[in-house]
Amino acid sequence: MRGVRPYVGAGLNYTYFYNDKLKAGDAPVSIKHSSFGPALQAGVDVKRIWMRTSASAGGADLGSLKIDPWVIGIGVGMKF
């Protein structure tokens, strides 16, 4: 049985925001539908992604919307 090999990775993230039914109070908030940003990966499957998009409400610019999630996953793979 082989041991688990730790790894570290870096790359580019592209996100398409498809559900933009955001509200600030009763006012709908519009967002830019795509974002590019850096992504880091380490360990079993732990990723940190930095996302930015523009937001506006009622035609007024709200500035940049930051969404910086940690993504944690478990997977099983085979080497052929």
Backbone as ProteinMPNN parsed JSONL, in Angstrom:
{"seq_chain_A": "MRGVRPYVGAGLNYTYFYNDKLKAGDAPVSIKHSSFGPALQAGVDVKRIWMRTSASAGGADLGSLKIDPWVIGIGVGMKF", "coords_chain_A": {"N_chain_A": [[0.84, -1.181, 0.0], [0.571, 2.144, -0.844], [1.725, 5.247, 0.528], [0.053, 8.329, 1.415], [0.64, 11.123, -0.563], [1.559, 14.347, 0.108], [0.591, 17.465, -1.401], [0.969, 20.622, -3.037], [-0.548, 23.298, -4.714], [-1.048, 25.824, -7.251], [-3.021, 28.124, -9.103], [-5.246, 29.428, -11.64], [-8.45, 30.789, -11.237], [-11.648, 30.721, -12.696], [-14.801, 32.033, -12.462], [-18.262, 31.804, -13.034], [-21.006, 33.613, -12.303], [-24.174, 32.601, -11.89], [-26.604, 32.813, -10.584], [-28.088, 35.548, -9.762], [-29.853, 36.768, -7.949], [-29.682, 38.697, -5.843], [-30.255, 40.839, -3.021], [-30.323, 44.063, -1.487], [-31.666, 44.991, 1.234], [-34.768, 45.846, 0.087], [-34.038, 46.381, -2.464], [-32.995, 45.18, -5.615], [-29.817, 43.734, -6.362], [-27.391, 44.045, -8.794], [-24.888, 42.095, -10.414], [-21.649, 41.729, -11.935], [-21.193, 39.11, -14.218], [-18.949, 37.371, -14.318], [-15.7, 36.28, -13.12], [-12.18, 36.412, -12.647], [-9.419, 35.04, -10.88], [-6.757, 34.326, -8.462], [-5.958, 30.976, -7.267], [-5.307, 28.681, -4.663], [-4.107, 25.462, -3.675], [-3.947, 22.747, -1.41], [-2.901, 19.859, 0.458], [-5.279, 17.222, 1.145], [-7.724, 17.966, -0.288], [-8.028, 20.933, -0.275], [-8.905, 24.132, -0.965], [-8.3, 27.577, -1.609], [-9.922, 30.336, -2.823], [-9.921, 33.381, -4.543], [-12.253, 35.705, -5.339], [-13.686, 38.338, -7.229], [-16.158, 40.689, -8.128], [-18.162, 43.179, -9.802], [-20.731, 45.195, -8.305], [-24.066, 46.539, -8.355], [-26.907, 48.553, -7.468], [-30.124, 49.474, -8.254], [-29.121, 50.948, -10.39], [-27.052, 52.382, -9.239], [-23.617, 52.321, -8.527], [-22.194, 49.928, -6.432], [-19.686, 49.134, -5.912], [-16.964, 46.822, -5.429], [-17.614, 43.378, -5.074], [-16.595, 41.025, -2.832], [-15.829, 37.654, -2.722], [-14.52, 35.164, -1.092], [-14.05, 32.127, -0.798], [-13.274, 29.162, 1.17], [-12.715, 26.026, -0.12], [-13.456, 22.792, 0.484], [-12.818, 19.424, -0.025], [-13.279, 15.875, -0.511], [-11.872, 13.209, -2.167], [-11.544, 10.28, -4.258], [-9.1, 8.594, -6.024], [-7.496, 6.937, -8.801], [-4.434, 5.647, -9.965], [-3.229, 5.035, -13.127]], "CA_chain_A": [[0.0, 0.0, 0.0], [1.351, 3.377, -0.944], [1.32, 6.321, 1.439], [-0.532, 9.545, 0.831], [1.654, 12.12, -0.865], [1.035, 15.702, 0.196], [0.882, 18.303, -2.552], [0.588, 22.028, -2.983], [-0.728, 23.762, -6.086], [-1.529, 27.186, -7.476], [-3.565, 28.243, -10.452], [-6.153, 30.52, -11.959], [-9.848, 30.439, -11.085], [-12.664, 31.467, -13.435], [-16.119, 31.766, -11.901], [-19.411, 32.419, -13.684], [-22.099, 33.763, -11.345], [-25.388, 32.397, -12.666], [-27.797, 33.151, -9.812], [-27.814, 36.895, -9.264], [-31.051, 37.322, -7.307], [-29.251, 39.3, -4.591], [-30.98, 42.051, -2.632], [-29.851, 44.883, -0.373], [-32.982, 45.427, 1.676], [-35.723, 45.475, -0.957], [-33.487, 46.735, -3.778], [-32.199, 44.138, -6.256], [-28.409, 44.038, -6.586], [-26.866, 43.448, -10.022], [-23.46, 41.797, -10.349], [-20.979, 41.302, -13.162], [-21.396, 37.666, -14.194], [-17.769, 36.51, -14.332], [-14.567, 36.722, -12.311], [-10.923, 35.673, -12.694], [-8.612, 35.307, -9.696], [-5.834, 33.246, -8.104], [-6.442, 29.872, -6.437], [-4.273, 27.849, -4.045], [-4.602, 24.148, -3.29], [-2.987, 22.028, -0.576], [-3.422, 18.749, 1.24], [-6.19, 16.268, 0.529], [-8.367, 18.801, -1.303], [-8.405, 22.187, 0.367], [-8.594, 25.214, -1.899], [-8.663, 28.95, -1.274], [-10.178, 31.023, -4.081], [-10.203, 34.811, -4.402], [-13.144, 36.14, -6.411], [-14.166, 39.719, -7.181], [-17.038, 41.108, -9.21], [-18.759, 44.485, -9.519], [-22.129, 45.142, -7.9], [-24.818, 47.796, -8.411], [-28.306, 48.453, -7.045], [-30.898, 50.595, -8.776], [-28.272, 51.731, -11.275], [-25.95, 52.993, -8.484], [-22.479, 51.431, -8.329], [-21.913, 49.576, -5.038], [-18.268, 48.807, -5.794], [-16.514, 45.453, -5.648], [-18.137, 42.339, -4.203], [-15.55, 40.037, -2.573], [-16.28, 36.327, -2.295], [-13.255, 34.45, -0.948], [-14.362, 30.908, -0.045], [-12.445, 27.978, 1.319], [-13.418, 24.891, -0.704], [-12.878, 21.587, 1.076], [-13.419, 18.244, -0.632], [-12.638, 14.575, -0.347], [-12.038, 12.442, -3.4], [-10.828, 9.025, -4.391], [-8.558, 8.506, -7.377], [-6.668, 5.77, -9.13], [-3.339, 5.923, -10.884], [-3.157, 3.961, -14.136]], "C_chain_A": [[0.883, 1.24, 0.0], [0.817, 4.41, 0.03], [0.719, 7.497, 0.687], [0.575, 10.555, 0.621], [1.043, 13.51, -0.772], [1.414, 16.51, -1.043], [0.4, 19.722, -2.297], [0.464, 22.486, -4.429], [-1.223, 25.194, -6.126], [-2.045, 27.26, -8.899], [-4.474, 29.448, -10.583], [-7.582, 30.008, -11.847], [-10.705, 31.329, -11.98], [-14.008, 31.068, -12.844], [-17.166, 32.503, -12.712], [-20.54, 32.433, -12.663], [-23.415, 33.67, -12.107], [-26.656, 32.729, -11.896], [-27.569, 34.507, -9.163], [-29.05, 37.555, -8.654], [-30.703, 37.852, -5.916], [-30.08, 40.544, -4.298], [-30.255, 42.731, -1.492], [-31.109, 45.549, 0.162], [-33.994, 44.929, 0.653], [-35.19, 45.726, -2.363], [-32.699, 45.568, -4.365], [-30.772, 44.622, -6.522], [-27.963, 43.314, -7.851], [-25.374, 43.219, -9.863], [-22.942, 41.496, -11.748], [-20.938, 39.776, -13.117], [-20.146, 36.805, -14.23], [-16.626, 37.141, -13.554], [-13.369, 35.814, -12.563], [-10.151, 35.999, -11.421], [-7.687, 34.142, -9.406], [-6.52, 32.18, -7.263], [-5.241, 29.09, -5.918], [-4.89, 26.53, -3.632], [-3.534, 23.446, -2.482], [-3.675, 20.856, 0.107], [-4.334, 17.836, 0.46], [-6.954, 16.958, -0.587], [-8.915, 20.044, -0.608], [-7.961, 23.307, -0.557], [-9.043, 26.546, -1.324], [-8.788, 29.692, -2.59], [-10.529, 32.473, -3.789], [-11.028, 35.263, -5.595], [-13.584, 37.582, -6.169], [-15.106, 39.944, -8.352], [-17.633, 42.456, -8.835], [-20.229, 44.309, -9.167], [-22.76, 46.525, -8.027], [-26.244, 47.529, -7.967], [-29.036, 49.689, -7.539], [-30.087, 51.502, -9.686], [-27.1, 52.408, -10.583], [-24.856, 51.957, -8.232], [-22.253, 51.197, -6.842], [-20.451, 49.225, -4.818], [-18.014, 47.336, -6.038], [-17.128, 44.512, -4.613], [-17.054, 41.275, -4.071], [-16.182, 38.748, -2.074], [-15.028, 35.46, -2.273], [-13.459, 33.144, -0.167], [-13.176, 29.968, 0.128], [-13.279, 26.84, 0.754], [-12.719, 23.634, -0.209], [-13.593, 20.375, 0.487], [-12.622, 16.997, -0.362], [-12.902, 13.79, -1.624], [-11.226, 11.165, -3.363], [-10.346, 8.933, -5.836], [-7.739, 7.249, -7.561], [-5.592, 6.213, -10.108], [-3.223, 4.741, -11.837], [-1.785, 3.905, -14.745]], "O_chain_A": [[1.832, 1.341, 0.777], [-0.377, 4.452, 0.324], [0.87, 7.625, -0.528], [1.364, 10.814, 1.53], [0.101, 13.818, -1.501], [2.45, 16.258, -1.659], [-0.46, 19.97, -1.452], [1.275, 22.108, -5.275], [-1.755, 25.707, -5.142], [-1.57, 26.552, -9.787], [-4.468, 30.356, -9.753], [-7.887, 28.91, -12.313], [-10.514, 32.545, -12.02], [-14.312, 29.879, -12.742], [-16.996, 33.676, -13.044], [-20.981, 31.378, -12.208], [-23.74, 34.563, -12.889], [-27.704, 32.912, -12.515], [-26.921, 34.595, -8.12], [-29.267, 38.755, -8.822], [-31.351, 37.499, -4.93], [-30.551, 41.218, -5.214], [-29.649, 42.079, -0.642], [-31.568, 46.552, -0.385], [-34.071, 43.731, 0.382], [-35.817, 45.329, -3.345], [-31.825, 45.018, -3.695], [-30.556, 45.784, -6.865], [-28.139, 42.101, -7.966], [-24.673, 44.031, -9.26], [-23.69, 41.067, -12.627], [-20.668, 39.207, -12.059], [-20.27, 35.581, -14.175], [-16.579, 38.355, -13.351], [-13.517, 34.598, -12.68], [-10.224, 37.126, -10.932], [-7.807, 33.084, -10.024], [-7.538, 32.443, -6.623], [-4.275, 28.866, -6.647], [-6.067, 26.478, -3.276], [-2.35, 23.525, -2.811], [-4.89, 20.867, 0.307], [-4.183, 17.688, -0.752], [-6.833, 16.554, -1.743], [-10.12, 20.172, -0.389], [-6.782, 23.417, -0.892], [-10.056, 26.62, -0.629], [-7.857, 29.682, -3.395], [-11.331, 32.762, -2.902], [-10.561, 35.213, -6.733], [-13.823, 37.985, -5.031], [-14.868, 39.439, -9.449], [-17.61, 42.836, -7.664], [-20.892, 43.398, -9.66], [-22.099, 47.545, -7.836], [-26.733, 46.405, -8.076], [-28.617, 50.816, -7.275], [-30.343, 52.705, -9.746], [-26.23, 52.958, -11.257], [-25.137, 50.849, -7.776], [-22.134, 52.151, -6.073], [-20.016, 49.038, -3.682], [-18.759, 46.679, -6.766], [-17.154, 44.819, -3.421], [-16.635, 40.686, -5.068], [-16.968, 38.75, -1.126], [-14.529, 35.065, -3.327], [-13.081, 33.063, 1.002], [-12.221, 29.978, -0.649], [-14.447, 26.701, 1.117], [-11.529, 23.437, -0.455], [-14.822, 20.306, 0.496], [-11.439, 17.054, -0.027], [-14.037, 13.723, -2.098], [-10.333, 11.001, -2.533], [-11.117, 9.174, -6.764], [-7.344, 6.591, -6.599], [-5.83, 7.056, -10.973], [-3.131, 3.591, -11.409], [-1.528, 3.069, -15.611]]}, "name": "protein", "num_of_chains": 1, "seq": "MRGVRPYVGAGLNYTYFYNDKLKAGDAPVSIKHSSFGPALQAGVDVKRIWMRTSASAGGADLGSLKIDPWVIGIGVGMKF"}
